[in-house]
Amino acid sequence: MGMYTEIYVNLDLKPTTSPDVIEVLRAIVNYDTDAKCLAPYPPQWARLFANGSYYTPRTCAASLTFDAISGCWSLIGKGDIKNYDKEIQAFFDFIMPWCEDPDAFIGYYRYEEHREPTLVFSPDV
């Protein structure tokens, strides 16, 4: 049984980020529940940056942008889902290898009954 969990993500992706990863992120930020690229991932990912509860501020946002000067994609998202099977932690595991800045703060998640969030940093490579 999962609890509602808020997620916040803000990161720059490596210039070498796989087009398949970009496709998955596009589907997530567009709330595309029918995207074939999401099939191997938890179904909750399609609603990752949607609003799902009243336990946290009722805001949601998602944007995947490309900066032509740096040649990098950036992702920002905030949402709230039932984290039944640790889908949020799985998302952070999925995205971490593609973070441009090693050891950077990339976001947090916070369970509905917790005052303090769990901070997430990219791996120190």
Secondary structure, DSSP 8 states (H G I E B T S, - for coil): ---EEEEEEEEEB-TT--HHHHHHHHHHHTT-TT-GGGTTS-GGGGGTTS---SSS-S--EEEEEEETTTTEEEEEEEEEEE-TT-HHHHHHHHHGGGBSSTT-EEEEEEETT-SS-EEEE----
